Structures are given as structure tokens and as C-alpha cells.
Amino acid sequence: MGKLKQNAVALSLGIAVAALSLLCLIFVAIFPLETVVKVANSFMHGLDVSGVAVKNITLAGSITGIIGSFLIGWFVGLVFAGAYNRLSGKA
């Protein structure tokens, strides 16, 4: 496998994480809070999110969350590709 293009990996992961964030937002908007809590608890392995779960979805909060998710994914992709290239001797 050749050298990874850092920007391409970063953008790809950023877009993927933002899309997952959007899907999660849609799920929370569509389903009742009880269902959302059950699903979230199944992912948290022993943690109960019922005490912190709310359903006050705002446009500003949604946009901020999706942008934040993109930025975190972008940064992780950037670090991953850079580390891969250096560790594989392709840098």
C-alpha cells in the first residue's frame, strides 16, 4: 500500500463522522426519548444515560454538533494518515 494522502483521509473521515452525527440527530428527532435512551444504553455497556438524555433539539445545536463531529473526524483522519505514513516508512 502506498503513501496515504493526509488531506483525503482527513476529509473522508470528517465527512463519515458528520454523516453519522446527522443520522443520530435524525434518530433522536424521530423516536421517543425512551427508545433513544434504550439504544444509547445498549451502546454504553453498563452506563445509564437516562439521567442526562434530553430532547430539546435546536438548529444551532444541531449545526454545531455536526460541524464539531466533522472537525473531530478530520483531525483523527489527519493524525491517522500522518502516523501511518511515518510508521510505514512512506513519509
LOTOR-475111 format. One line per 8 residues: their letters; for each residue x, y, z of N, C-alpha, C. Coordinates in nm, 4 decimals. Each point is the difference from the previous one (the first is absolute). Example, Ala and Ser with C-alpha at 12.3 -4.5 7.8 and 13.67 -1.06 7.14 Angstrom:
! LOTOR-475111
as = 1.3190:-0.5690:0.7800:-0.0890:0.1190:0.0000:0.0900:0.1200:0.0000; -0.0350:0.1050:-0.0720:0.0820:0.1190:0.0060:-0.0770:0.1090:0.0730;
This chain:
! LOTOR-475111
mgklkqna = 0.0856:-0.1182:0.0000:-0.0856:0.1182:0.0000:0.0894:0.1234:0.0000; -0.0351:0.0976:-0.0791:0.0799:0.1208:-0.0127:-0.0266:0.0994:0.1107; 0.0608:0.1152:-0.0166:-0.0153:0.1086:0.0957:-0.1449:0.0497:-0.0005; -0.0542:0.0223:0.1174:-0.1364:0.0534:0.0111:0.0020:0.1514:-0.0177; -0.0963:0.0516:-0.0716:-0.0135:0.1452:-0.0134:-0.0721:0.0507:0.1238; 0.0742:0.0733:0.0843:-0.0551:0.0428:0.1283:-0.1299:0.0764:-0.0137; -0.0054:0.0944:-0.0918:-0.1202:0.0809:-0.0125:-0.1201:-0.0830:-0.0459; 0.0236:-0.0942:-0.0908:-0.1096:-0.0848:-0.0480:-0.0543:-0.0886:0.1118;
valslgia = 0.0898:-0.0574:0.0788:-0.0434:-0.0842:0.1129:-0.0733:0.0854:0.1029; 0.0541:0.1175:0.0299:-0.0619:0.0887:0.0985:-0.1400:0.0416:-0.0443; -0.0137:0.0419:-0.1252:-0.1316:0.0407:-0.0500:-0.0974:-0.1172:-0.0043; 0.0485:-0.1164:-0.0405:-0.0864:-0.1188:-0.0063:-0.0532:-0.0362:0.1377; 0.0873:-0.0021:0.0981:-0.0442:-0.0355:0.1350:-0.0879:0.1099:0.0583; 0.0324:0.1253:-0.0267:-0.0837:0.1107:0.0471:-0.1415:-0.0090:-0.0548; -0.0108:-0.0273:-0.1287:-0.1325:-0.0128:-0.0635:-0.0750:-0.1200:0.0564; 0.0691:-0.1123:0.0191:-0.0652:-0.1198:0.0524:-0.0526:0.0231:0.1416;
vaalsllc = 0.0802:0.0636:0.0847:-0.0423:0.0246:0.1389:-0.1139:0.1025:0.0027; 0.0066:0.1021:-0.0840:-0.1088:0.0983:-0.0068:-0.1304:-0.0661:-0.0468; 0.0115:-0.0922:-0.0964:-0.1191:-0.0714:-0.0477:-0.0596:-0.0865:0.1112; 0.0841:-0.0662:0.0770:-0.0494:-0.0788:0.1135:-0.0667:0.0896:0.1037; 0.0572:0.1169:0.0217:-0.0594:0.0956:0.0936:-0.1375:0.0442:-0.0485; -0.0124:0.0238:-0.1298:-0.1288:0.0381:-0.0578:-0.1022:-0.1126:0.0137; 0.0414:-0.1235:-0.0251:-0.0898:-0.1144:0.0172:-0.0462:-0.0131:0.1447; 0.0924:0.0214:0.0923:-0.0350:-0.0054:0.1421:-0.1002:0.1108:0.0341;
lifvaifp = 0.0232:0.1191:-0.0526:-0.0907:0.1121:0.0220:-0.1404:-0.0313:-0.0516; -0.0072:-0.0580:-0.1172:-0.1300:-0.0382:-0.0574:-0.0678:-0.1056:0.0869; 0.0777:-0.0975:0.0465:-0.0534:-0.1048:0.0875:-0.0600:0.0609:0.1265; 0.0750:0.0918:0.0630:-0.0477:0.0632:0.1235:-0.1247:0.0842:-0.0273; -0.0049:0.0653:-0.1149:-0.1154:0.0841:-0.0329:-0.1259:-0.0817:-0.0279; 0.0166:-0.1186:-0.0582:-0.1151:-0.0800:-0.0430:-0.0580:-0.0857:0.1123; 0.0852:-0.0626:0.0773:-0.0460:-0.0989:0.0979:-0.0228:0.0612:0.1376; -0.0859:-0.0631:0.0800:-0.0242:0.0489:0.1353:0.1272:-0.0121:0.0848;
letvvkva = 0.0084:0.0852:0.1008:0.1184:0.0040:0.0863:0.0277:-0.1358:0.0639; -0.1036:-0.0717:0.0361:0.0174:-0.1322:0.0615:0.0756:-0.0948:-0.0940; -0.0346:0.0014:-0.1271:0.0676:-0.0843:-0.0992:0.1445:0.0441:-0.0184; 0.0216:0.1302:-0.0073:0.1353:0.0541:-0.0159:0.0872:-0.0425:0.1179; -0.0539:0.0081:0.1207:0.0756:-0.0390:0.1195:0.0337:-0.1492:-0.0040; -0.0951:-0.0836:-0.0397:0.0266:-0.1447:-0.0088:0.1126:-0.0298:-0.0985; -0.0035:0.0645:-0.1166:0.1044:-0.0216:-0.1000:0.1343:0.0520:0.0512; 0.0002:0.1196:0.0569:0.1244:0.0571:0.0521:0.0579:-0.0868:0.1107;
nsfmhgld = -0.0850:-0.0493:0.0886:0.0479:-0.0869:0.1078:0.0608:-0.1289:-0.0551; -0.0523:-0.0499:-0.1108:0.0555:-0.1229:-0.0572:0.1402:0.0230:-0.0559; 0.0310:0.1222:-0.0400:0.1338:0.0329:-0.0488:0.0973:0.0326:0.1129; -0.0514:0.0369:0.1149:0.0850:0.0487:0.1090:0.0486:-0.1090:0.0960; -0.0451:-0.1223:-0.0158:0.0470:-0.1146:0.0785:0.0072:0.0280:0.1497; -0.1137:0.0096:0.0618:-0.0046:0.0132:0.1448:-0.0263:0.1414:0.0493; 0.0051:0.0978:-0.0866:-0.0313:0.1366:0.0400:-0.1459:0.0292:-0.0308; -0.0643:0.0762:0.0883:-0.1396:0.0370:-0.0195:-0.0063:0.1477:-0.0370;
vsgvavkn = -0.0435:0.0293:-0.1217:-0.0051:0.1390:-0.0465:-0.1355:0.0652:0.0253; -0.0915:-0.0702:0.0656:-0.1345:0.0549:0.0184:0.0006:0.1283:0.0830; 0.0981:0.0173:0.0870:0.0067:0.1208:0.0826:0.0482:0.1229:-0.0747; 0.0647:-0.0181:-0.1140:0.0537:0.1139:-0.0748:-0.0652:0.0162:-0.1371; -0.0852:-0.0924:-0.0391:-0.0627:0.0052:-0.1327:-0.1092:0.1056:-0.0030; 0.0055:0.0842:-0.1010:-0.1025:0.1029:-0.0211:-0.0369:0.0013:-0.1478; -0.1104:0.0646:-0.0294:-0.0457:0.0055:-0.1385:-0.0238:0.1434:-0.0446; 0.0780:0.0941:0.0504:-0.0172:0.1381:-0.0461:0.1004:0.0268:-0.1133;
itlagsit = -0.0390:-0.0379:-0.1195:0.0848:0.0131:-0.1175:-0.0207:0.1385:-0.0603; 0.1102:0.0739:-0.0156:-0.0067:0.1312:-0.0644:0.0813:-0.0040:-0.1288; -0.0313:0.0902:-0.0910:0.0740:0.0069:-0.1255:0.1460:0.0360:0.0261; 0.0217:0.0975:0.0880:0.1380:0.0413:0.0303:0.0786:-0.1137:0.0637; -0.0611:-0.0708:0.0927:0.0666:-0.1133:0.0642:0.0286:-0.1125:-0.0979; -0.0934:-0.0218:-0.0916:0.0174:-0.1051:-0.1002:0.1159:0.0326:-0.0936; 0.0042:0.1232:-0.0477:0.1072:0.0416:-0.0903:0.1346:-0.0036:0.0708; 0.0036:0.0488:0.1235:0.1232:-0.0022:0.0779:0.0483:-0.1429:0.0207;
giigsfli = -0.0917:-0.0907:0.0311:0.0359:-0.1400:0.0214:0.0538:-0.0667:-0.1251; -0.0629:0.0266:-0.1137:0.0459:-0.0600:-0.1255:0.1368:0.0565:-0.0399; 0.0175:0.1308:0.0144:0.1305:0.0601:-0.0312:0.1076:-0.0519:0.0948; -0.0330:-0.0089:0.1287:0.0958:-0.0530:0.0973:0.0369:-0.1443:-0.0305; -0.0982:-0.0794:-0.0388:0.0264:-0.1392:-0.0365:0.0917:-0.0079:-0.1211; -0.0257:0.0856:-0.0997:0.0862:0.0036:-0.1178:0.1435:0.0341:0.0386; 0.0158:0.1010:0.0837:0.1350:0.0432:0.0395:0.0748:-0.1078:0.0770; -0.0692:-0.0702:0.0884:0.0643:-0.1087:0.0739:0.0405:-0.1113:-0.0959;
gwfvglvf = -0.0898:-0.0376:-0.0906:0.0331:-0.1026:-0.0990:0.1145:0.0423:-0.0894; -0.0006:0.1258:-0.0439:0.1070:0.0526:-0.0839:0.1342:-0.0081:0.0718; 0.0023:0.0412:0.1262:0.1244:-0.0020:0.0768:0.0503:-0.1430:0.0194; -0.0889:-0.0917:0.0346:0.0393:-0.1403:0.0178:0.0533:-0.0569:-0.1313; -0.0657:0.0306:-0.1112:0.0475:-0.0457:-0.1307:0.1365:0.0560:-0.0338; 0.0221:0.1267:0.0318:0.1287:0.0641:-0.0244:0.1108:-0.0677:0.0807; -0.0267:-0.0223:0.1278:0.0988:-0.0657:0.0869:0.0225:-0.1443:-0.0446; -0.1076:-0.0714:-0.0332:0.0129:-0.1392:-0.0432:0.0868:-0.0111:-0.1245;
agaynrls = -0.0311:0.0795:-0.1033:0.0757:-0.0080:-0.1250:0.1455:0.0395:0.0217; 0.0229:0.1025:0.0797:0.1372:0.0414:0.0286:0.0772:-0.1075:0.0740; -0.0641:-0.0602:0.1004:0.0657:-0.1062:0.0766:0.0256:-0.1220:-0.0873; -0.0976:-0.0352:-0.0828:0.0167:-0.1146:-0.0895:0.1181:0.0228:-0.0937; 0.0048:0.1160:-0.0612:0.1082:0.0293:-0.0944:0.1374:-0.0041:0.0678; 0.0087:0.0506:0.1211:0.1283:0.0013:0.0708:0.0400:-0.1404:0.0461; -0.0980:-0.0722:0.0555:0.0308:-0.1344:0.0525:0.0274:-0.1006:-0.1113; -0.0576:0.0220:-0.1161:0.0212:-0.0933:-0.1099:0.1220:0.0374:-0.0852;
gka = 0.0644:0.1105:0.0376:0.1179:0.0434:-0.0748:-0.0323:0.0692:-0.1297; -0.1247:0.0455:-0.0164:-0.0425:0.0620:-0.1250:0.0017:0.1529:0.0076; 0.0351:0.0548:0.1143:-0.0048:0.1459:0.0179:0.1069:0.0711:-0.0801;
